[in-house]
Amino acid sequence: MKKGFATVLLLFIALSFWQCNFTFNTDSAGGESQSDSAKIEFENPNHDFGEIKEGEIVSTVFKFKNVGSMPLNIASVDVTCGCTVAEKPERPIGAGKTGEIKVEFNSAGKVGINKKYVTVTSNAVNGSEVVSFDVIVNKNEE
């Protein structure tokens, strides 16, 4: 009887330690380790268009890399102004692969110094990243 009790007690202690080890090795957000996730890293998160004339439409591309170990899905790209349009990749970006966010700015009615932001929302551990651009729009005298 004592031997059976000792075995059960030893098994209980071993399971308790195993459970503690399991709990500390997981991410609290859903049980996945952070190393098993996507992570977006932009090559250059800010672009400077310099000076342009009012009415010009300019565009740029924000290049990024998925430096995580899982596919990256861009859920949305949100702009701060109707003068800006952003396009996201429709397909997942594999681990170690690159992608682009295309941004176009229409300067009509935007004379002066402009700083615009694009919020990129994804399934990455850094789920919401912001890229931006600066442009000085000079009044068109024509």
FIGUVO-477871 format. One line per field, with one value per atom (N, C-alpha, C, CB): residue number from 1; residue in one letter; atom name; x, y, z. Coordinates in Angstrom, 1 decimal. Glycine has a CB too. Example, Ala and Ser with C-alpha at 12.3 -4.5 7.8 and 13.67 -1.06 7.14 Angstrom:
2
i <- (1,1,1,1,2,2,2,2)
aa <- (A,A,A,A,S,S,S,S)
at <- (N,CA,C,CB,N,CA,C,CB)
east <- (13.2,12.3,13.2,11.3,12.8,13.7,12.9,14.1)
north <- (-5.7,-4.5,-3.3,-4.5,-2.2,-1.1,0.0,-0.6)
up <- (7.8,7.8,7.8,9.0,7.1,7.1,7.9,5.7)
***
This chain:
142
i <- (1,1,1,1,2,2,2,2,3,3,3,3,4,4,4,4,5,5,5,5,6,6,6,6,7,7,7,7,8,8,8,8,9,9,9,9,10,10,10,10,11,11,11,11,12,12,12,12,13,13,13,13,14,14,14,14,15,15,15,15,16,16,16,16,17,17,17,17,18,18,18,18,19,19,19,19,20,20,20,20,21,21,21,21,22,22,22,22,23,23,23,23,24,24,24,24,25,25,25,25,26,26,26,26,27,27,27,27,28,28,28,28,29,29,29,29,30,30,30,30,31,31,31,31,32,32,32,32,33,33,33,33,34,34,34,34,35,35,35,35,36,36,36,36,37,37,37,37,38,38,38,38,39,39,39,39,40,40,40,40,41,41,41,41,42,42,42,42,43,43,43,43,44,44,44,44,45,45,45,45,46,46,46,46,47,47,47,47,48,48,48,48,49,49,49,49,50,50,50,50,51,51,51,51,52,52,52,52,53,53,53,53,54,54,54,54,55,55,55,55,56,56,56,56,57,57,57,57,58,58,58,58,59,59,59,59,60,60,60,60,61,61,61,61,62,62,62,62,63,63,63,63,64,64,64,64,65,65,65,65,66,66,66,66,67,67,67,67,68,68,68,68,69,69,69,69,70,70,70,70,71,71,71,71,72,72,72,72,73,73,73,73,74,74,74,74,75,75,75,75,76,76,76,76,77,77,77,77,78,78,78,78,79,79,79,79,80,80,80,80,81,81,81,81,82,82,82,82,83,83,83,83,84,84,84,84,85,85,85,85,86,86,86,86,87,87,87,87,88,88,88,88,89,89,89,89,90,90,90,90,91,91,91,91,92,92,92,92,93,93,93,93,94,94,94,94,95,95,95,95,96,96,96,96,97,97,97,97,98,98,98,98,99,99,99,99,100,100,100,100,101,101,101,101,102,102,102,102,103,103,103,103,104,104,104,104,105,105,105,105,106,106,106,106,107,107,107,107,108,108,108,108,109,109,109,109,110,110,110,110,111,111,111,111,112,112,112,112,113,113,113,113,114,114,114,114,115,115,115,115,116,116,116,116,117,117,117,117,118,118,118,118,119,119,119,119,120,120,120,120,121,121,121,121,122,122,122,122,123,123,123,123,124,124,124,124,125,125,125,125,126,126,126,126,127,127,127,127,128,128,128,128,129,129,129,129,130,130,130,130,131,131,131,131,132,132,132,132,133,133,133,133,134,134,134,134,135,135,135,135,136,136,136,136,137,137,137,137,138,138,138,138,139,139,139,139,140,140,140,140,141,141,141,141,142,142,142,142)
aa <- (M,M,M,M,K,K,K,K,K,K,K,K,G,G,G,G,F,F,F,F,A,A,A,A,T,T,T,T,V,V,V,V,L,L,L,L,L,L,L,L,L,L,L,L,F,F,F,F,I,I,I,I,A,A,A,A,L,L,L,L,S,S,S,S,F,F,F,F,W,W,W,W,Q,Q,Q,Q,C,C,C,C,N,N,N,N,F,F,F,F,T,T,T,T,F,F,F,F,N,N,N,N,T,T,T,T,D,D,D,D,S,S,S,S,A,A,A,A,G,G,G,G,G,G,G,G,E,E,E,E,S,S,S,S,Q,Q,Q,Q,S,S,S,S,D,D,D,D,S,S,S,S,A,A,A,A,K,K,K,K,I,I,I,I,E,E,E,E,F,F,F,F,E,E,E,E,N,N,N,N,P,P,P,P,N,N,N,N,H,H,H,H,D,D,D,D,F,F,F,F,G,G,G,G,E,E,E,E,I,I,I,I,K,K,K,K,E,E,E,E,G,G,G,G,E,E,E,E,I,I,I,I,V,V,V,V,S,S,S,S,T,T,T,T,V,V,V,V,F,F,F,F,K,K,K,K,F,F,F,F,K,K,K,K,N,N,N,N,V,V,V,V,G,G,G,G,S,S,S,S,M,M,M,M,P,P,P,P,L,L,L,L,N,N,N,N,I,I,I,I,A,A,A,A,S,S,S,S,V,V,V,V,D,D,D,D,V,V,V,V,T,T,T,T,C,C,C,C,G,G,G,G,C,C,C,C,T,T,T,T,V,V,V,V,A,A,A,A,E,E,E,E,K,K,K,K,P,P,P,P,E,E,E,E,R,R,R,R,P,P,P,P,I,I,I,I,G,G,G,G,A,A,A,A,G,G,G,G,K,K,K,K,T,T,T,T,G,G,G,G,E,E,E,E,I,I,I,I,K,K,K,K,V,V,V,V,E,E,E,E,F,F,F,F,N,N,N,N,S,S,S,S,A,A,A,A,G,G,G,G,K,K,K,K,V,V,V,V,G,G,G,G,I,I,I,I,N,N,N,N,K,K,K,K,K,K,K,K,Y,Y,Y,Y,V,V,V,V,T,T,T,T,V,V,V,V,T,T,T,T,S,S,S,S,N,N,N,N,A,A,A,A,V,V,V,V,N,N,N,N,G,G,G,G,S,S,S,S,E,E,E,E,V,V,V,V,V,V,V,V,S,S,S,S,F,F,F,F,D,D,D,D,V,V,V,V,I,I,I,I,V,V,V,V,N,N,N,N,K,K,K,K,N,N,N,N,E,E,E,E,E,E,E,E)
at <- (N,CA,C,CB,N,CA,C,CB,N,CA,C,CB,N,CA,C,CB,N,CA,C,CB,N,CA,C,CB,N,CA,C,CB,N,CA,C,CB,N,CA,C,CB,N,CA,C,CB,N,CA,C,CB,N,CA,C,CB,N,CA,C,CB,N,CA,C,CB,N,CA,C,CB,N,CA,C,CB,N,CA,C,CB,N,CA,C,CB,N,CA,C,CB,N,CA,C,CB,N,CA,C,CB,N,CA,C,CB,N,CA,C,CB,N,CA,C,CB,N,CA,C,CB,N,CA,C,CB,N,CA,C,CB,N,CA,C,CB,N,CA,C,CB,N,CA,C,CB,N,CA,C,CB,N,CA,C,CB,N,CA,C,CB,N,CA,C,CB,N,CA,C,CB,N,CA,C,CB,N,CA,C,CB,N,CA,C,CB,N,CA,C,CB,N,CA,C,CB,N,CA,C,CB,N,CA,C,CB,N,CA,C,CB,N,CA,C,CB,N,CA,C,CB,N,CA,C,CB,N,CA,C,CB,N,CA,C,CB,N,CA,C,CB,N,CA,C,CB,N,CA,C,CB,N,CA,C,CB,N,CA,C,CB,N,CA,C,CB,N,CA,C,CB,N,CA,C,CB,N,CA,C,CB,N,CA,C,CB,N,CA,C,CB,N,CA,C,CB,N,CA,C,CB,N,CA,C,CB,N,CA,C,CB,N,CA,C,CB,N,CA,C,CB,N,CA,C,CB,N,CA,C,CB,N,CA,C,CB,N,CA,C,CB,N,CA,C,CB,N,CA,C,CB,N,CA,C,CB,N,CA,C,CB,N,CA,C,CB,N,CA,C,CB,N,CA,C,CB,N,CA,C,CB,N,CA,C,CB,N,CA,C,CB,N,CA,C,CB,N,CA,C,CB,N,CA,C,CB,N,CA,C,CB,N,CA,C,CB,N,CA,C,CB,N,CA,C,CB,N,CA,C,CB,N,CA,C,CB,N,CA,C,CB,N,CA,C,CB,N,CA,C,CB,N,CA,C,CB,N,CA,C,CB,N,CA,C,CB,N,CA,C,CB,N,CA,C,CB,N,CA,C,CB,N,CA,C,CB,N,CA,C,CB,N,CA,C,CB,N,CA,C,CB,N,CA,C,CB,N,CA,C,CB,N,CA,C,CB,N,CA,C,CB,N,CA,C,CB,N,CA,C,CB,N,CA,C,CB,N,CA,C,CB,N,CA,C,CB,N,CA,C,CB,N,CA,C,CB,N,CA,C,CB,N,CA,C,CB,N,CA,C,CB,N,CA,C,CB,N,CA,C,CB,N,CA,C,CB,N,CA,C,CB,N,CA,C,CB,N,CA,C,CB,N,CA,C,CB,N,CA,C,CB,N,CA,C,CB,N,CA,C,CB,N,CA,C,CB,N,CA,C,CB,N,CA,C,CB,N,CA,C,CB,N,CA,C,CB,N,CA,C,CB,N,CA,C,CB,N,CA,C,CB,N,CA,C,CB,N,CA,C,CB,N,CA,C,CB,N,CA,C,CB,N,CA,C,CB,N,CA,C,CB,N,CA,C,CB,N,CA,C,CB,N,CA,C,CB)
east <- (0.8,0.0,0.9,-0.9,1.9,2.8,3.5,3.9,3.9,4.6,3.6,5.0,2.4,1.4,1.1,0.0,1.0,0.9,2.1,0.6,3.3,4.5,4.6,5.8,4.2,4.2,3.2,3.8,2.0,1.0,1.5,-0.3,2.1,2.6,3.7,3.1,4.7,5.7,5.2,6.7,4.2,3.6,2.9,2.6,2.2,1.6,2.6,0.8,3.7,4.8,5.4,5.9,5.6,6.2,5.3,6.5,4.0,3.0,2.9,1.7,3.0,3.0,4.1,3.0,5.4,6.5,6.4,7.8,5.9,5.7,4.7,5.2,3.6,2.6,3.2,1.4,4.0,4.6,5.6,5.4,6.4,7.3,6.5,8.1,5.4,4.6,4.0,3.5,3.5,2.9,3.9,2.3,5.1,6.1,6.7,7.2,6.6,7.1,6.2,7.6,5.0,4.0,3.7,2.7,3.2,2.8,1.4,2.8,1.2,-0.1,-1.3,0.0,-0.9,-2.0,-2.7,-1.4,-2.3,-3.1,-2.4,-3.3,-1.3,-0.7,0.4,-1.7,0.6,1.7,2.9,1.3,4.1,5.3,5.5,6.5,6.1,6.3,7.1,6.8,8.0,8.9,8.0,10.0,6.8,5.9,4.9,5.2,5.4,4.5,5.1,4.2,4.3,4.8,5.3,3.7,6.2,6.7,7.0,7.9,6.4,6.7,7.7,5.4,8.7,9.8,9.9,11.1,9.7,9.7,11.2,8.9,11.5,12.8,13.0,13.0,12.1,12.1,10.7,12.8,10.3,8.9,8.5,8.7,9.4,9.1,9.7,9.6,8.8,9.3,9.1,8.5,10.1,10.0,9.9,11.3,8.8,8.6,9.2,7.1,9.6,10.2,9.1,11.3,9.4,8.5,7.8,9.2,6.5,5.8,4.8,5.0,4.2,3.2,1.8,3.3,1.0,-0.4,-1.1,-1.2,-1.8,-2.4,-1.7,-2.7,-0.4,0.4,0.0,1.9,0.1,-0.2,1.1,-1.3,1.6,2.8,2.6,3.9,3.5,3.3,4.7,2.7,4.6,5.8,5.4,6.4,6.4,6.2,6.9,6.6,6.3,6.9,7.2,6.0,8.5,8.8,9.0,10.2,8.6,8.7,9.1,7.4,9.6,9.9,9.2,11.5,8.8,8.3,9.5,7.2,9.9,11.1,10.7,11.9,9.4,8.9,9.0,7.4,8.4,8.5,7.1,8.9,6.1,4.8,4.4,3.7,3.4,2.9,2.3,1.9,2.6,2.1,0.9,3.2,-0.2,-1.5,-1.7,-2.7,-1.7,-2.0,-3.6,-1.4,-4.2,-5.6,-6.1,-6.0,-5.4,-5.9,-4.8,-7.1,-5.0,-4.1,-5.1,-3.2,-5.0,-5.9,-5.1,-6.5,-5.7,-5.0,-5.7,-5.1,-5.0,-5.6,-6.3,-4.4,-6.3,-6.9,-7.4,-5.9,-8.5,-9.0,-8.1,-10.4,-7.1,-6.1,-5.1,-5.4,-5.1,-4.2,-4.9,-3.4,-4.3,-4.8,-3.7,-5.4,-4.0,-3.0,-3.5,-2.6,-2.6,-2.9,-2.1,-2.7,-2.7,-2.0,-1.9,-2.7,-0.9,-0.9,-2.1,0.4,-2.6,-3.8,-3.5,-4.7,-2.3,-1.8,-0.9,-1.1,-0.9,0.0,1.5,-0.2,2.3,3.7,4.4,4.3,5.1,5.7,6.9,6.2,7.3,8.4,9.6,8.7,10.3,11.5,11.3,12.4,10.0,9.7,9.4,8.5,9.4,9.1,7.8,10.3,7.3,6.1,6.1,4.9,5.0,5.0,3.6,5.3,3.6,2.4,2.6,2.2,1.7,1.7,0.9,1.3,1.4,0.7,0.8,1.4,-0.4,-0.5,-1.1,-1.4,-0.6,-1.0,-1.5,0.1,-2.7,-3.2,-3.1,-4.7,-2.3,-2.0,-3.0,-0.6,-4.0,-5.1,-5.6,-6.2,-5.5,-6.1,-5.3,-7.5,-4.1,-3.2,-2.0,-2.8,-2.1,-0.9,-0.3,-1.3,1.0,1.7,2.4,0.7,2.8,3.5,2.5,4.5,2.7,1.8,2.6,1.1,2.1,2.6,1.4,3.4,1.5,0.4,0.8,-0.2,-0.1,0.2,-0.7,-0.1,-0.1,-0.8,-0.6,-0.2,-1.7,-1.6,-1.8,-2.7,-0.8,-0.8,-1.1,0.6,-2.3,-2.7,-2.6,-4.2,-2.0,-1.7,-1.8,-0.3,-1.5,-1.5,-0.1,-1.8,0.8,2.1,2.1,3.0,3.2,3.3,3.3,4.6,3.8,3.7,2.6,5.1,1.4,0.1,-0.2,-0.9,0.2,-0.2,1.1,-1.3,1.5,2.6,2.2,3.7,2.9,2.6,3.7,2.2,3.4,4.4,3.9,4.6,4.8,4.3,5.1,4.5,4.6,5.4,5.2,4.9,6.2,6.2,6.2,7.4,5.5,5.5,5.2,4.5,5.9,5.6,4.9,6.9,3.7,2.9,2.9,1.5,3.5,3.6,2.4,4.9,1.8,0.7,1.0,0.2,0.1,0.3,-0.2,-0.5,0.7,0.3,-0.3,1.6,-0.6,-1.1,-2.6,-0.9)
north <- (-1.2,0.0,1.3,0.0,1.3,2.4,2.6,2.3,1.5,1.6,2.2,0.2,1.9,2.4,3.9,1.6,4.3,5.7,6.5,5.8,6.0,6.7,6.8,5.9,5.8,5.9,7.0,4.5,7.0,8.0,9.4,7.7,9.6,10.8,11.3,10.8,10.4,10.7,11.1,9.5,10.4,10.7,12.1,9.6,12.4,13.6,14.8,13.7,14.6,15.7,15.8,15.3,14.7,14.8,15.5,13.4,15.2,15.9,17.4,15.2,17.7,19.1,19.9,19.3,19.3,20.0,20.1,19.3,19.0,19.1,20.1,17.7,20.3,21.3,22.7,21.1,22.9,24.2,24.5,24.3,23.6,23.8,24.1,22.5,23.4,23.6,25.0,22.6,25.5,26.8,27.9,27.0,27.8,28.8,28.9,28.7,27.9,27.8,28.3,26.5,28.8,29.2,30.6,28.4,31.2,32.6,32.7,33.1,33.7,33.8,34.2,34.8,34.7,35.2,34.1,36.1,32.8,31.8,30.5,32.2,30.3,29.0,28.8,28.0,29.8,29.6,30.3,30.1,29.8,30.4,31.6,29.4,32.7,33.9,33.6,35.0,32.5,32.2,31.6,31.3,31.1,30.5,31.6,29.3,32.7,33.7,34.5,34.7,35.4,36.3,37.5,36.6,38.2,39.5,40.4,39.4,41.6,42.5,43.5,43.2,43.7,44.6,45.4,43.9,46.7,47.6,48.0,48.8,48.1,48.5,50.0,48.3,50.8,52.2,52.7,53.1,52.9,53.2,54.7,52.9,55.5,56.9,57.2,57.8,57.9,58.3,59.8,57.6,60.5,62.0,62.2,62.7,62.8,63.1,64.4,63.2,65.2,66.5,67.5,66.4,68.3,69.4,69.0,70.7,69.2,68.9,70.1,67.5,70.1,71.2,70.6,71.6,71.5,71.2,70.5,72.4,69.5,68.7,67.5,69.7,67.4,66.2,65.0,66.5,63.9,62.6,61.9,61.7,61.6,60.9,59.5,61.7,58.6,57.3,56.8,56.3,55.9,55.2,53.8,56.0,53.0,51.6,51.4,50.6,50.9,50.6,49.1,51.0,48.7,47.3,46.8,47.2,45.5,44.9,43.5,45.0,42.9,41.5,40.8,41.3,39.6,38.8,38.1,37.7,38.6,38.1,37.0,39.2,36.6,35.6,34.2,35.9,33.3,31.9,31.4,31.0,32.2,31.8,32.8,31.7,32.4,33.3,34.6,32.6,35.7,37.0,37.3,38.1,37.7,38.1,39.6,37.2,40.4,41.8,41.9,42.8,42.3,42.4,43.7,42.3,44.8,46.1,47.1,46.6,48.1,49.3,50.5,49.3,51.3,52.4,53.7,52.3,54.6,55.9,57.0,56.3,58.1,59.2,60.3,59.8,60.1,61.2,60.6,62.3,61.2,60.7,61.0,61.4,61.8,62.2,61.0,63.5,60.0,58.9,57.6,58.9,56.8,55.5,54.5,55.4,53.4,52.4,51.0,52.3,50.2,48.9,47.9,48.7,46.8,45.8,44.5,45.5,43.6,42.3,41.5,41.6,40.8,40.0,38.6,39.9,38.1,36.8,36.8,36.1,35.8,35.7,35.8,34.4,36.4,36.6,35.5,38.0,34.6,33.5,33.9,32.5,33.1,33.4,33.7,32.2,34.8,35.1,35.8,34.0,36.0,36.6,38.1,35.9,38.8,40.2,40.6,41.0,41.7,42.2,43.8,41.8,44.3,45.8,46.3,46.1,47.5,48.3,49.5,48.8,49.6,50.7,51.9,50.2,53.1,54.3,55.3,54.8,56.0,57.1,58.3,56.6,59.5,60.7,61.7,61.4,62.2,63.2,64.6,62.9,65.5,66.8,67.9,67.2,67.6,68.6,69.2,68.0,70.5,71.1,70.9,70.6,70.4,70.1,71.0,68.6,72.3,73.2,73.3,74.6,73.2,73.3,72.0,73.7,71.9,70.8,69.7,71.1,68.5,67.4,66.2,67.0,65.6,64.3,63.4,64.5,62.3,61.4,60.0,61.2,59.3,58.0,56.9,58.1,55.7,54.5,53.5,54.0,53.0,51.9,50.6,52.2,49.7,48.4,47.4,48.0,46.7,45.8,44.4,46.1,43.5,42.1,41.1,42.1,39.9,38.8,38.7,37.5,39.6,39.6,39.9,40.6,39.5,39.8,41.3,39.2,42.1,43.5,43.9,44.2,43.5,43.5,44.8,43.2,45.9,47.2,48.1,47.9,48.3,49.1,50.4,48.3,51.5,52.7,53.1,53.8,53.4,53.9,55.3,53.1,56.2,57.6,58.2,58.5,59.3,60.1,61.5,59.7,62.3,63.7,64.3,64.3,65.4,66.1,67.6,65.4,68.4,69.8,70.1,70.7,70.6,70.9,72.4,70.4,72.8,74.2,74.6,74.6,75.8,76.2,76.3,77.6,75.7,75.7,77.1,74.5,77.9,79.2,79.3,80.1,78.2,78.1,78.4,76.8)
up <- (0.0,0.0,0.0,1.2,0.8,0.9,-0.5,2.0,-1.1,-2.4,-3.5,-2.9,-3.5,-4.4,-4.2,-4.3,-2.9,-2.6,-3.0,-1.1,-2.8,-3.1,-4.7,-2.6,-5.4,-6.9,-7.4,-7.5,-6.8,-7.2,-6.8,-6.5,-5.7,-5.2,-6.2,-3.8,-6.5,-7.4,-8.8,-7.5,-9.3,-10.6,-10.6,-10.9,-9.4,-9.3,-9.3,-8.0,-8.6,-8.6,-10.0,-7.6,-10.7,-12.0,-13.0,-12.5,-12.9,-13.8,-13.5,-13.7,-12.2,-11.8,-12.4,-10.3,-12.3,-12.9,-14.4,-12.6,-15.1,-16.5,-16.9,-17.0,-16.2,-16.5,-16.3,-15.5,-15.3,-15.1,-16.3,-13.8,-16.7,-17.8,-19.1,-18.0,-19.3,-20.5,-20.5,-20.6,-19.3,-19.2,-19.5,-17.8,-19.0,-19.1,-20.5,-18.1,-21.3,-22.7,-23.8,-23.0,-23.4,-24.4,-24.2,-24.2,-25.3,-25.3,-24.7,-26.8,-23.9,-23.3,-24.2,-22.1,-25.4,-26.3,-27.0,-27.3,-26.9,-27.6,-27.6,-29.0,-26.8,-26.7,-27.7,-26.9,-28.7,-29.6,-29.2,-31.0,-29.4,-29.1,-30.1,-29.3,-29.6,-30.5,-31.7,-29.7,-31.6,-32.7,-33.8,-32.2,-33.5,-34.5,-35.0,-34.0,-35.5,-36.0,-37.1,-34.8,-37.7,-38.8,-38.1,-39.8,-38.8,-38.3,-39.5,-37.3,-39.6,-40.7,-40.3,-41.1,-41.3,-41.1,-42.4,-40.8,-42.3,-43.4,-43.7,-43.2,-45.0,-45.4,-45.1,-47.0,-45.4,-45.0,-44.8,-46.2,-43.5,-43.2,-43.4,-41.7,-43.9,-44.3,-45.6,-43.2,-46.4,-47.8,-47.9,-48.9,-48.5,-48.7,-50.2,-48.1,-50.6,-52.0,-52.4,-52.3,-51.4,-51.7,-52.1,-52.8,-53.1,-53.5,-54.8,-53.6,-54.9,-56.1,-56.4,-56.1,-57.5,-57.8,-57.5,-59.3,-57.1,-56.8,-58.0,-56.3,-57.8,-58.8,-59.3,-60.0,-59.0,-59.3,-58.5,-59.2,-59.1,-58.4,-58.3,-59.1,-57.1,-56.9,-56.2,-56.1,-56.4,-55.8,-55.3,-56.7,-54.4,-53.9,-53.4,-52.7,-53.1,-52.7,-51.4,-53.8,-50.4,-49.1,-49.1,-47.9,-49.2,-49.3,-47.9,-50.1,-47.7,-46.4,-46.6,-45.6,-45.4,-45.4,-44.2,-45.3,-44.4,-43.3,-42.7,-43.8,-41.6,-40.9,-39.8,-40.2,-39.8,-38.9,-39.6,-38.6,-38.9,-39.4,-40.0,-38.3,-39.9,-40.4,-41.5,-39.3,-42.4,-43.5,-42.9,-44.3,-43.5,-43.1,-44.0,-43.3,-43.3,-44.0,-43.7,-43.6,-44.7,-44.5,-44.5,-45.6,-43.4,-43.3,-43.9,-41.8,-43.7,-44.2,-44.2,-43.4,-45.1,-45.1,-45.0,-46.4,-44.0,-43.7,-43.9,-42.3,-44.6,-44.9,-44.0,-46.4,-43.8,-43.0,-43.8,-42.2,-45.1,-45.9,-47.2,-46.2,-47.8,-49.0,-50.2,-49.3,-50.0,-51.0,-51.2,-50.6,-50.3,-50.4,-50.6,-49.1,-51.5,-51.8,-51.5,-53.3,-50.8,-50.6,-51.0,-49.1,-51.6,-52.0,-51.3,-53.6,-50.8,-50.1,-50.9,-48.7,-50.6,-51.3,-50.9,-50.9,-51.8,-51.6,-51.1,-52.8,-51.4,-51.0,-49.8,-52.2,-49.0,-47.9,-48.4,-47.1,-47.5,-47.8,-46.9,-47.4,-47.5,-46.8,-45.9,-47.8,-45.0,-44.1,-45.0,-43.1,-44.7,-45.4,-46.7,-45.6,-47.1,-48.4,-48.3,-49.1,-49.4,-49.4,-50.0,-50.1,-49.7,-50.3,-50.4,-49.5,-50.9,-51.1,-50.8,-52.6,-50.2,-50.0,-51.0,-48.5,-52.0,-52.9,-52.4,-54.4,-52.5,-52.0,-53.1,-50.7,-53.3,-54.2,-53.5,-55.5,-53.8,-53.2,-54.3,-52.3,-54.2,-55.1,-54.4,-55.5,-54.9,-54.3,-54.5,-54.7,-55.3,-55.6,-54.3,-56.5,-54.1,-52.9,-51.7,-52.7,-51.8,-50.6,-50.5,-50.6,-50.9,-50.9,-49.5,-51.4,-49.4,-48.1,-47.7,-47.0,-46.5,-46.0,-45.6,-44.8,-46.1,-45.9,-45.3,-47.1,-44.2,-43.7,-43.6,-42.3,-44.3,-44.4,-43.8,-45.8,-43.2,-42.6,-43.2,-41.0,-43.2,-43.7,-42.6,-45.1,-42.0,-41.0,-41.6,-39.8,-41.4,-42.0,-40.9,-42.7,-41.0,-40.0,-40.5,-39.6,-39.7,-40.2,-39.0,-40.9,-39.4,-38.3,-37.7,-39.0,-37.9,-37.4,-35.9,-38.1,-35.2,-33.7,-33.5,-33.1,-34.4,-34.4,-35.3,-34.9,-34.9,-35.7,-36.4,-34.9,-35.9,-36.5,-36.7,-35.7,-37.9,-38.2,-39.0,-38.9,-38.8,-39.5,-40.4,-38.5,-41.7,-42.6,-42.9,-43.9,-43.4,-43.7,-44.8,-42.4,-45.3,-46.3,-46.1,-47.8,-46.5,-46.4,-47.9,-45.6,-48.0,-49.3,-49.1,-50.3,-49.9,-49.9,-51.2,-49.7,-51.2,-52.4,-52.6,-52.2,-53.7,-54.1,-55.0,-54.9,-54.7,-55.5,-57.0,-55.0,-57.8,-59.2,-59.7,-59.9,-60.4,-60.8,-62.2,-60.8,-62.8,-64.2,-64.2,-64.8)
***
